[in-house]
Amino acid sequence: MKIDKNISTKESSIWNRITPVAIRVLTWVGMVLIWSVILSLVIDMPNEASLRKTNDEKRDAYNNLVERYDSLAMVLENVSARDENVFRKLFESNPYDLNTGYSNERHELHRELIDMSDDELLDLLDGHLASADRKREKLITSYDDLSYAITTTYLSDDCIPSIQPVNNKQLTLLAAGKKPLINPFHRTMREHHGVDYLVPEGTAVFATADGVVKSLSEKNSTHGKAITIDHGNGYETSYSHLLDIRVKKGAQVKRGDIIASSGNSGLSFVPHLHYEVIYRDTRVDPVHYFFMELTPEEYQRIIRIALSSMQSFD
């Protein structure tokens, strides 16, 4: 029993000596860890300082870009508002967005195609191919009929109006189409029988097909100085509000010949060229007679431009 008591006393003495030391060690370790955390929060390492500086610079650059974007957006909104205001004052109608409807249709079609399965897409493609084959057959038949008509009536394709009467490669000069439009002088809706090109005075005007100068108008009448060309087989074209005329009555002209320069003569609101195509004494839409120089995409675009017009210039 005495031996057990001595062992127990020794163990208790060792534990009493170890415990304070362990507590002091743990205390120092805890303090070191706490100080390390505090120092890491307060003082950056070199890499951390560099990254923090880079982030600050990028944040400042981003804020500057946001300010510039907001400033530019405000300027564009002001310009757009002023442009719409000028349009309303000039044409007494709201401006027309040429791309919104077309863009919305394309987005809607894209969403529908994404939702389709592979089998549905194949069926849709087969349907489009079948429709294209039918259209191709109709075009071939139509082409054969036209070839026969040309052969039997001696109609030359050079005598069909097929180009624009002014240089309009960007398609931005056509300002009014053939449809009811607001007359700038009477402020009422009236049928507009041709297309108006908003071009400066002195712009070259071309014959749109081969033909003979049928008539000239040198007087300051409603149409001002004007030219009418007879192309044969029922086709005629007229060019009005000219500045000067460079051909004579009875003269032979070729497609692309300069026949006049545009002006502001006659009952004209602004300098422009009024162009008409007449087939068998009926005024037809000239937009459909620009096929020689327009791609299908440009043809669709110029039709939308013509349909968007609100007011004529004569």
DAZITA-V922186 format. One record per residue. N is the residue number from 1. RES is the residue in one letter. PHI is phi in whole degrees, -180 to 180 (NA if undefined). PSI is psi in degrees with one decimal (999 if undefined). Layout:
# DAZITA-V922186
n=N res=RES phi=PHI psi=PSI
n=N res=RES phi=PHI psi=PSI
This chain:
# DAZITA-V922186
n=1 res=M phi=NA psi=-37.9
n=2 res=K phi=-64 psi=-37.4
n=3 res=I phi=-64 psi=-42.6
n=4 res=D phi=-64 psi=-39.5
n=5 res=K phi=-64 psi=-41.6
n=6 res=N phi=-64 psi=-42.7
n=7 res=I phi=-63 psi=-43.9
n=8 res=S phi=-63 psi=-37.6
n=9 res=T phi=-68 psi=-39.7
n=10 res=K phi=-65 psi=-44.9
n=11 res=E phi=-62 psi=-40.9
n=12 res=S phi=-65 psi=-38.1
n=13 res=S phi=-67 psi=-41.5
n=14 res=I phi=-64 psi=-44.6
n=15 res=W phi=-62 psi=-39.1
n=16 res=N phi=-65 psi=-31.9
n=17 res=R phi=-78 psi=-35.9
n=18 res=I phi=-74 psi=-39.1
n=19 res=T phi=-57 psi=-49.4
n=20 res=P phi=-62 psi=-37.8
n=21 res=V phi=-64 psi=-44.2
n=22 res=A phi=-62 psi=-40.4
n=23 res=I phi=-64 psi=-42.9
n=24 res=R phi=-65 psi=-40.2
n=25 res=V phi=-63 psi=-47.0
n=26 res=L phi=-62 psi=-36.9
n=27 res=T phi=-64 psi=-46.2
n=28 res=W phi=-65 psi=-42.1
n=29 res=V phi=-60 psi=-43.8
n=30 res=G phi=-62 psi=-41.2
n=31 res=M phi=-65 psi=-41.0
n=32 res=V phi=-61 psi=-44.2
n=33 res=L phi=-63 psi=-44.0
n=34 res=I phi=-62 psi=-44.9
n=35 res=W phi=-64 psi=-36.7
n=36 res=S phi=-63 psi=-42.5
n=37 res=V phi=-65 psi=-44.1
n=38 res=I phi=-62 psi=-44.5
n=39 res=L phi=-64 psi=-39.3
n=40 res=S phi=-66 psi=-29.8
n=41 res=L phi=-79 psi=-31.7
n=42 res=V phi=-92 psi=-42.5
n=43 res=I phi=-112 psi=125.5
n=44 res=D phi=-84 psi=145.8
n=45 res=M phi=-74 psi=162.8
n=46 res=P phi=-55 psi=-44.4
n=47 res=N phi=-66 psi=-42.4
n=48 res=E phi=-64 psi=-39.6
n=49 res=A phi=-64 psi=-41.8
n=50 res=S phi=-64 psi=-43.9
n=51 res=L phi=-64 psi=-40.4
n=52 res=R phi=-64 psi=-41.6
n=53 res=K phi=-64 psi=-43.2
n=54 res=T phi=-61 psi=-43.4
n=55 res=N phi=-63 psi=-40.1
n=56 res=D phi=-64 psi=-42.2
n=57 res=E phi=-64 psi=-42.9
n=58 res=K phi=-66 psi=-37.2
n=59 res=R phi=-64 psi=-42.3
n=60 res=D phi=-64 psi=-42.5
n=61 res=A phi=-64 psi=-39.7
n=62 res=Y phi=-64 psi=-43.8
n=63 res=N phi=-62 psi=-39.2
n=64 res=N phi=-63 psi=-41.2
n=65 res=L phi=-65 psi=-39.3
n=66 res=V phi=-62 psi=-42.2
n=67 res=E phi=-64 psi=-42.6
n=68 res=R phi=-65 psi=-40.9
n=69 res=Y phi=-62 psi=-45.8
n=70 res=D phi=-61 psi=-39.8
n=71 res=S phi=-65 psi=-45.7
n=72 res=L phi=-65 psi=-39.0
n=73 res=A phi=-62 psi=-38.9
n=74 res=M phi=-66 psi=-42.3
n=75 res=V phi=-63 psi=-44.4
n=76 res=L phi=-64 psi=-39.1
n=77 res=E phi=-63 psi=-40.5
n=78 res=N phi=-65 psi=-43.3
n=79 res=V phi=-63 psi=-43.9
n=80 res=S phi=-62 psi=-42.9
n=81 res=A phi=-64 psi=-41.5
n=82 res=R phi=-66 psi=-39.6
n=83 res=D phi=-64 psi=-43.4
n=84 res=E phi=-64 psi=-37.3
n=85 res=N phi=-65 psi=-43.4
n=86 res=V phi=-63 psi=-42.0
n=87 res=F phi=-61 psi=-43.7
n=88 res=R phi=-66 psi=-38.7
n=89 res=K phi=-69 psi=-37.3
n=90 res=L phi=-77 psi=-44.3
n=91 res=F phi=-108 psi=-4.4
n=92 res=E phi=55 psi=43.0
n=93 res=S phi=-160 psi=163.2
n=94 res=N phi=-76 psi=144.5
n=95 res=P phi=-66 psi=152.6
n=96 res=Y phi=-109 psi=129.2
n=97 res=D phi=-88 psi=116.7
n=98 res=L phi=-73 psi=-22.5
n=99 res=N phi=-106 psi=-18.0
n=100 res=T phi=-61 psi=-54.0
n=101 res=G phi=-62 psi=-45.4
n=102 res=Y phi=-63 psi=-41.9
n=103 res=S phi=-65 psi=-41.5
n=104 res=N phi=-62 psi=-40.3
n=105 res=E phi=-62 psi=-41.9
n=106 res=R phi=-66 psi=-41.3
n=107 res=H phi=-65 psi=-41.0
n=108 res=E phi=-65 psi=-41.7
n=109 res=L phi=-63 psi=-40.3
n=110 res=H phi=-63 psi=-41.7
n=111 res=R phi=-65 psi=-39.7
n=112 res=E phi=-65 psi=-40.2
n=113 res=L phi=-67 psi=-37.0
n=114 res=I phi=-63 psi=-37.2
n=115 res=D phi=-77 psi=-11.0
n=116 res=M phi=-80 psi=148.7
n=117 res=S phi=-80 psi=171.6
n=118 res=D phi=-62 psi=-41.2
n=119 res=D phi=-63 psi=-41.2
n=120 res=E phi=-65 psi=-39.8
n=121 res=L phi=-64 psi=-39.5
n=122 res=L phi=-65 psi=-42.1
n=123 res=D phi=-63 psi=-41.3
n=124 res=L phi=-64 psi=-43.1
n=125 res=L phi=-63 psi=-42.0
n=126 res=D phi=-61 psi=-40.7
n=127 res=G phi=-63 psi=-43.3
n=128 res=H phi=-65 psi=-39.6
n=129 res=L phi=-65 psi=-41.3
n=130 res=A phi=-64 psi=-41.1
n=131 res=S phi=-64 psi=-39.9
n=132 res=A phi=-65 psi=-37.5
n=133 res=D phi=-64 psi=-41.9
n=134 res=R phi=-64 psi=-42.3
n=135 res=K phi=-65 psi=-37.8
n=136 res=R phi=-63 psi=-42.1
n=137 res=E phi=-62 psi=-41.3
n=138 res=K phi=-65 psi=-39.2
n=139 res=L phi=-66 psi=-40.2
n=140 res=I phi=-63 psi=-43.2
n=141 res=T phi=-63 psi=-43.4
n=142 res=S phi=-64 psi=-40.8
n=143 res=Y phi=-63 psi=-41.6
n=144 res=D phi=-63 psi=-42.0
n=145 res=D phi=-63 psi=-41.9
n=146 res=L phi=-66 psi=-40.9
n=147 res=S phi=-61 psi=-40.8
n=148 res=Y phi=-64 psi=-42.0
n=149 res=A phi=-64 psi=-40.0
n=150 res=I phi=-64 psi=-41.5
n=151 res=T phi=-66 psi=-41.0
n=152 res=T phi=-83 psi=-25.4
n=153 res=T phi=-108 psi=1.9
n=154 res=Y phi=58 psi=34.9
n=155 res=L phi=-86 psi=122.0
n=156 res=S phi=-92 psi=139.1
n=157 res=D phi=-65 psi=-18.0
n=158 res=D phi=-70 psi=-15.0
n=159 res=C phi=-97 psi=5.2
n=160 res=I phi=-101 psi=124.6
n=161 res=P phi=-57 psi=125.2
n=162 res=S phi=-149 psi=9.4
n=163 res=I phi=-133 psi=169.3
n=164 res=Q phi=-81 psi=148.9
n=165 res=P phi=-78 psi=-8.0
n=166 res=V phi=-134 psi=165.0
n=167 res=N phi=-74 psi=108.6
n=168 res=N phi=-139 psi=54.3
n=169 res=K phi=-64 psi=-32.3
n=170 res=Q phi=-85 psi=-5.2
n=171 res=L phi=64 psi=22.2
n=172 res=T phi=-100 psi=-6.0
n=173 res=L phi=-92 psi=-19.4
n=174 res=L phi=-71 psi=119.6
n=175 res=A phi=-113 psi=-19.5
n=176 res=A phi=-151 psi=139.2
n=177 res=G phi=-107 psi=-170.8
n=178 res=K phi=-89 psi=103.4
n=179 res=K phi=-179 psi=172.3
n=180 res=P phi=-65 psi=126.0
n=181 res=L phi=-135 psi=163.9
n=182 res=I phi=-76 psi=122.8
n=183 res=N phi=-75 psi=128.0
n=184 res=P phi=-69 psi=-18.7
n=185 res=F phi=-97 psi=-38.7
n=186 res=H phi=-98 psi=-12.0
n=187 res=R phi=57 psi=37.4
n=188 res=T phi=-130 psi=160.2
n=189 res=M phi=-76 psi=126.6
n=190 res=R phi=-139 psi=151.6
n=191 res=E phi=-68 psi=127.5
n=192 res=H phi=-102 psi=119.9
n=193 res=H phi=-95 psi=10.8
n=194 res=G phi=-155 psi=-153.2
n=195 res=V phi=-124 psi=146.5
n=196 res=D phi=-108 psi=131.3
n=197 res=Y phi=-107 psi=120.2
n=198 res=L phi=-84 psi=90.0
n=199 res=V phi=-127 psi=152.9
n=200 res=P phi=-68 psi=158.6
n=201 res=E phi=-60 psi=140.3
n=202 res=G phi=92 psi=0.7
n=203 res=T phi=-70 psi=136.9
n=204 res=A phi=-65 psi=135.1
n=205 res=V phi=-113 psi=129.9
n=206 res=F phi=-106 psi=149.0
n=207 res=A phi=-71 psi=133.1
n=208 res=T phi=-90 psi=-3.5
n=209 res=A phi=-165 psi=166.4
n=210 res=D phi=-66 psi=147.1
n=211 res=G phi=175 psi=-167.2
n=212 res=V phi=-122 psi=135.8
n=213 res=V phi=-67 psi=113.4
n=214 res=K phi=-83 psi=-44.1
n=215 res=S phi=-154 psi=155.2
n=216 res=L phi=-128 psi=146.7
n=217 res=S phi=-125 psi=109.6
n=218 res=E phi=-96 psi=-5.7
n=219 res=K phi=-86 psi=157.3
n=220 res=N phi=-87 psi=62.9
n=221 res=S phi=-87 psi=-164.9
n=222 res=T phi=-57 psi=-43.9
n=223 res=H phi=-87 psi=-1.4
n=224 res=G phi=65 psi=-150.9
n=225 res=K phi=-72 psi=127.7
n=226 res=A phi=-145 psi=158.8
n=227 res=I phi=-131 psi=139.1
n=228 res=T phi=-122 psi=128.3
n=229 res=I phi=-115 psi=131.2
n=230 res=D phi=-96 psi=119.8
n=231 res=H phi=-100 psi=-1.5
n=232 res=G phi=86 psi=161.3
n=233 res=N phi=55 psi=35.7
n=234 res=G phi=90 psi=-6.6
n=235 res=Y phi=-94 psi=133.1
n=236 res=E phi=-138 psi=153.7
n=237 res=T phi=-132 psi=149.4
n=238 res=S phi=-130 psi=147.8
n=239 res=Y phi=-133 psi=118.6
n=240 res=S phi=-123 psi=166.0
n=241 res=H phi=63 psi=41.9
n=242 res=L phi=-82 psi=159.4
n=243 res=L phi=-87 psi=-47.6
n=244 res=D phi=-150 psi=158.4
n=245 res=I phi=-113 psi=134.9
n=246 res=R phi=-114 psi=10.6
n=247 res=V phi=-128 psi=166.2
n=248 res=K phi=-114 psi=158.7
n=249 res=K phi=-61 psi=133.5
n=250 res=G phi=89 psi=-5.1
n=251 res=A phi=-72 psi=143.7
n=252 res=Q phi=-83 psi=131.9
n=253 res=V phi=-126 psi=152.6
n=254 res=K phi=-111 psi=156.1
n=255 res=R phi=-58 psi=129.4
n=256 res=G phi=95 psi=-8.7
n=257 res=D phi=-67 psi=139.9
n=258 res=I phi=-78 psi=118.9
n=259 res=I phi=-109 psi=-16.1
n=260 res=A phi=-169 psi=179.4
n=261 res=S phi=-126 psi=143.3
n=262 res=S phi=-70 psi=156.3
n=263 res=G phi=-153 psi=-147.4
n=264 res=N phi=-143 psi=30.6
n=265 res=S phi=-80 psi=160.2
n=266 res=G phi=75 psi=-158.1
n=267 res=L phi=-83 psi=80.7
n=268 res=S phi=-125 psi=133.7
n=269 res=F phi=-77 psi=-41.8
n=270 res=V phi=-144 psi=162.6
n=271 res=P phi=-57 psi=124.7
n=272 res=H phi=-167 psi=172.0
n=273 res=L phi=-115 psi=127.0
n=274 res=H phi=-101 psi=121.8
n=275 res=Y phi=-123 psi=134.2
n=276 res=E phi=-131 psi=149.7
n=277 res=V phi=-119 psi=126.4
n=278 res=I phi=-116 psi=127.6
n=279 res=Y phi=-124 psi=114.8
n=280 res=R phi=53 psi=51.0
n=281 res=D phi=68 psi=14.8
n=282 res=T phi=-121 psi=127.6
n=283 res=R phi=-73 psi=123.7
n=284 res=V phi=-111 psi=169.7
n=285 res=D phi=-76 psi=115.2
n=286 res=P phi=-63 psi=-23.1
n=287 res=V phi=-59 psi=-31.2
n=288 res=H phi=-79 psi=0.1
n=289 res=Y phi=-116 psi=30.8
n=290 res=F phi=-111 psi=20.6
n=291 res=F phi=-66 psi=-22.7
n=292 res=M phi=-70 psi=-27.7
n=293 res=E phi=-117 psi=3.8
n=294 res=L phi=-114 psi=138.4
n=295 res=T phi=-79 psi=165.4
n=296 res=P phi=-56 psi=-38.8
n=297 res=E phi=-66 psi=-42.4
n=298 res=E phi=-67 psi=-34.7
n=299 res=Y phi=-63 psi=-46.0
n=300 res=Q phi=-62 psi=-39.3
n=301 res=R phi=-67 psi=-42.4
n=302 res=I phi=-71 psi=-28.3
n=303 res=I phi=-66 psi=-42.8
n=304 res=R phi=-64 psi=-38.6
n=305 res=I phi=-63 psi=-44.4
n=306 res=A phi=-64 psi=-39.0
n=307 res=L phi=-72 psi=-23.4
n=308 res=S phi=-81 psi=-13.0
n=309 res=S phi=-67 psi=145.9
n=310 res=M phi=-114 psi=-27.4
n=311 res=Q phi=-142 psi=139.7
n=312 res=S phi=-84 psi=175.5
n=313 res=F phi=-115 psi=10.6
n=314 res=D phi=-149 psi=999
